Amino acid sequence: MKTMDPRKVRVARDERGERTNFEEIEVGEDLGFLEWTVTEEMIDRQCEIDEDYHEWYSVDSPFGGCIAPPLISYPPPRFLFAKHYNVRGLLTDYECEHINPIKPNKKMIVSGKITDKFIKRDREYFVVEATCVDEDGLEIFRTKRVHLLDVAPRTAPRTGVGLDSGIPKHEED
Amino acid sequence: MAIATRETKLGCALPPISMQMSREKFRRHEPKQQPGRTIHDDDEAAAREGLSAPIAGGPMVAATIYRMMLAFLGEGWISGGKIYLKFIKPVFEHDFVTAKGIVKEKVLEDSGVRLVCDVWAERQGGEKVIVGTASGLVP
């Protein structure tokens, strides 16, 4: 039996279930919020992932104690989106304003919404915007990301089975 | 200690930061207890998403630019930093990526001078994989 080149089909489902179609993404949808607290272990791991070692992340900083590398802020808005939609996707545009440092053991609230979706060069994209405020009401960051739904064009049949959902199933909650 | 000051001139080059990519490094994003098969570390998972090979996560490559901005601006990057990046090419496991940038504009703000920089990341040979702008404050 002849099988289709995986680069010519779009993934229809993975371990998290059916992949979200472009038509199902609702512009203006409130993605809700999640509570987020960064630990020293999370900071160490982020430094290791990015090979980003700095005394401010490990010893002390001018902000009073250790702070986290700003890019530790990437996953929470992604998790927020993943609670509503099953998209692997690829990040194509990333914008962030780092207003205040991220400090360990400080409870933060990250909230977000879908602000746009569009089609360009036969590919489908959506836009997520999110903000983060700490338990004292201090704004920490604002971000806006554009994600590509599928590498294959939107005219490719959605029949494939994916191995990577973008968010490990055990991390959904 | 930051490098940038109010006297930093337009056209000043930022300190380049490099990172050798590898599949082992791509795998660092995975939970150590339950590693999965992802487009970052598995040929089949990548192929099923239409990719020719596993690719680096965008934030991991962007981290080289973040490190450069911290070295250049110090506190004014952590509090007041702004960044816009466009990921224009995939980065593969054997790539050697270097972040670079130049100061293109100085803007007076209430809390200091904002240095606006053109930034990019390029692989060996000079092909750009990320382009964008980043800025931060100097007192």
Interface residues (C-beta under 8 A of the other chain):
Chain A: P6 R7 K8 R10 V11 E48 I49 D50 E51 D52 H54 W56 S61 P62 F63 I67 P69 P70 L71 Y74 R88 L90 L91 T92 D93 Y94 E95 C96 E97 H98 I99 N100 P101 D150 V151 A152 G160 V161 G162 L163 D164 P168 H170 E171
Chain B: M19 K25 R28 H29 E30 P31 Q34 G36 R37 T38 I39 D42 E44 A45 A47 R48 E49 G50 L51 S52 G58 P59 M60 A62 A63 Y66 R67 L70 E75 W77 I78 S79 G80 G81 K82 I83 Y84 L85 K86 F87
